[in-house]
Amino acid sequence: MLVLSRRLNEKLLFPDIGTAVQVLSVKGSTVRLGIEAPPEVTVLREEIPHLRTEWAGAAPASGPANQNSRDLLARLVDSRLRVAGSGLDLLREHLEAGRAEDALGLVGRLAEDLRLLQRRLVGEPAHAPPPSPPCKGRKALLVEDNANERELLARFLRLGGFEVDTAGDGADALDYLRGPSRPDVVLLDMGMPRCDGPTTVREIRRDEELAGLKIVAVSGHLPEEYDLRPGPGSVDRWFSKPVDPEALIRDLQRVLGCSSPS
């Protein structure tokens, strides 16, 4: 490993791949970096390395794509653009309220999502089932410490017909679950302060009053990193970030056994 020191606004250059990394700001223990890279260079946060494989897609096949493939791509693009649209609405709210740090964090999240979409569009999605009807009247508890992620995902769950309550970490979630209101499903981030995802899962599963409660992990990490594989006594599903809202709704339908509306 090469270790270097850089001052504010100084850059590190990677000329062979046309990439530059610049120090934009330093605040406490957090360093904001700007990365300039061509479209063919994938840039991901360390905690989500598996997304390179998940989003990269295959090389485009020779010859014209068939109609089914075009339809799948159209649904993928539509889904990601709606995520971006809701993100921009939330960004406007942050800026109007003067929450600059929240706004910057959201911009980074949206930029990463769009870069991943750009890479995916060079190939074709391996599988994308048709849209399914929403789970009307079901309640979800969304547990996520990142306020931007939490608010954005909550909005899409509500559009999908869910009633949504939120918690900032596992400790808040457990307090909620010990109260009178019980959700149909808990959507749970893994890396959180005070009480992380695996600890929350264990506490829920040992509580007899919460027997049968569905738990869906929504994480940028892999299950083996937390020794939490879907199955009895653990989580019911593991869903990777960045979240595709339509795919998540379909997955929740399978978990909850939602029936199609007449």
N, C-alpha and C positions, 0 to 999 in steps of 0.2 A: 504494500500500500504506500502510495506517495502522499506525504503530509505537507501541505503548504499553508502559509498564512496570507490572507488577503485583506486589504483595507476596504472601506466603504467605496462602492462603485468600481472597484478593480475587477478584472475579469480573468477567468481561466479559459484558455482556448484549446479546442480539440480540432486542429486543422484537417486531419484526415477524414473526419466525418462532418465537417462544416458546422461545428457546434461551439457555442460560447456560454459560459456560466458567469453571471455577474452578481456580486453582493449588493443587494438593494437597501437593506436596513438590518440593524441589530437591535433587538429589544429584549432585555433580560437574557433568558437562555434560548431565545428563538431568533433564528437568522432567516430572513427572506431572501430567496435567490431568484434571479431572472434567468431563464434558459432560452437561448436562441438556437433552434435546430431546424433542419429541413424536414419536410413531411415524412420522409422515409425513416427518420430516426425516432424510435419510440422512447418517450420519457415518462417514467412512472415513479410514484412514491414507493419506497422500499416495502411498505406494508402490503402492497397489492401486486407482487411480481407475477402472480399467475394470470393476471388480466392480459399480459402480453399474448399468451396462448389463446385465452378465451375470446379476445377481441380481434386478433390479427386477421383471421379469415384466411381462406385459401387463395392462391393466385387465380386471377380471372380465367375462366375456361375460354378456349378459342371458339370463335363463332358467336352468333347472337344468343343472348340468354333467352330461355323460354319464358312464357307469360307467368308461370308460377313463381319463378325466381324473381322476376321483376316485382311481382306483388309482395313477396317476402321482403325485398329490399325497401319497397315503398312503406310497408308497415314499420320496419325498423327505423327509417328516417323520420317518419311521422311521430313515432314514440319519443325519439331523442329530441326532436324539435319542440315537442310539448313540454318535455323536461326543461329545456333551455328557456322556453317562454315563461314558465312558472318561476324559474330561477331569476329571470330578469325582473319579474314583478316583485319578488322578495328583495332583490338588490335595490330596487327603487325605495322600498320601505326602509331598508337599512340606511340609505343615503339621506332620506328625508328626516330620519330620526337622529342623524349624526353618528351612527354606529360604524365608524370607518373600519375598525378591525374586522367586524363581522362581514362588512361589504367586501373587503380584500380576500377574506377566506372563501367567500362564496364565488368570487370571480375566479379564483384558482380552481375550485371544484368544477365550475362550468367549463372552463378552458380545457381541463383535463378530459372531461367527458366528450367534448367536441373533437379533441384530437384522437381519442379512441374511436369515435364514429368515423372519422376520416380514414383511419387505417382499415376499419371493417369494410368500408365501401369499395376497397380495391378487390375484394373477393365477394363471396356470397354466403349468407348465413346458412349454417349447416342444417338448422331446424328452427322453425318458427310456427307453432300451431296457430290456427285462426283465433281471433279474439273471442273471449268467452264472456257471458253476462256476469255482472257484478254480484257480490254477496250483499244483498240488501238487508239492513237492520242488524248486521253482525257488529260486535264491538271489538276493537283492537287496542291493546296497550303498546305504544311505541316507546322503546327505551333506547335513547341515543344521547350521548353527552355533547355532540356537536350541534349547536343551535340551528345552524343553517341546514344541515342534513335532516335534522328532526322536523323542522317546519316544512321543508320541501316535500319530504316523504309523507308527512301527515296530510298535506293538501291533496296528494294523489290518492291516498287511501280514502279520503272523504269523497273524492270524485268517483271512486269505485264503489261507493255505497256504504262504506264502513263508518260507524261512529268511532272516533279516535280520541283517546286520552294519551297523554305523554308523560314521560319521566326522564330526568336528566342522568340517572345512573341506576345501578342495581339496587342500591339502598332505598332510593325513592320508589322504585318499582315494588320492592317487597313490602314497604309501608302501604302502598296502594292496594296490593293484593290481600293484605290482612284486613282491609276495610270492607265495607258492605258491597262494593261494586266489583263484579267479576267479569273480565273480558272473555271473549271466545278464543282469542289468540294473543300471545305476547310476541312482538317482533323485537328482537334483542341484539344490540350491538355487543361486541366482545371486549374491546379495549376501552374500559371506562374507569374513572377514578372512584375511590372509596370501595365500591363493590363491583367487580368486573363481571363479564358475561358468564364464564364458567361457574363462578361462585353463586351467581343468581340462579342458574339452572339447578345446581345441587340443592339449594335452599327450597326451590319450588318443588322439586321431585321428592323431597323428604317430608313435605307437608301433606298430610292425608286429605285435608280440606281442599287442596288444589289438585287432587288426583284427576287425571284426564285433561288438564289444561294444555292446549296446544302451544308449542314454543317453536318459533321460526327464527333462526339465527340470520342476521343481516350484517355481514362483515366483509371487510377487505382482506381478511386473513383466511388461511386454510384450516379446515377442521382439525387436522393433525397437529397444528401448532398449539392447540388447546386440549388435545386429547378428548375431543368431543365429536364423536361421529353420530350422525342421525340414527336413532333407534330407541327402543324402550329404555326409560330412565335417563334419556338425554334430550336432545332437540329433535323435533319432528322433521325439520328440513333445514338445509344450510343454503342461504341465498347470498350470492357474491355482489359486492359493490364494484363499480357504480350500478345503481339499481335501474333496471328496466321496469317501469311501473306496470305496464300491461302484463309482462311475464310474471311479476310478483303477484298481481291480482289472480292470474290463472293458477299460480302455485297455491295461494291461500284458498282458492276454491277447492282444490284437490284435498288440502289438509282438512278443511272444515266440512267437506261434502256438500257444498252449496248446490242447490238444484236450480235449473234454469227457470226463469220466470215464464209463466204461460202467456 
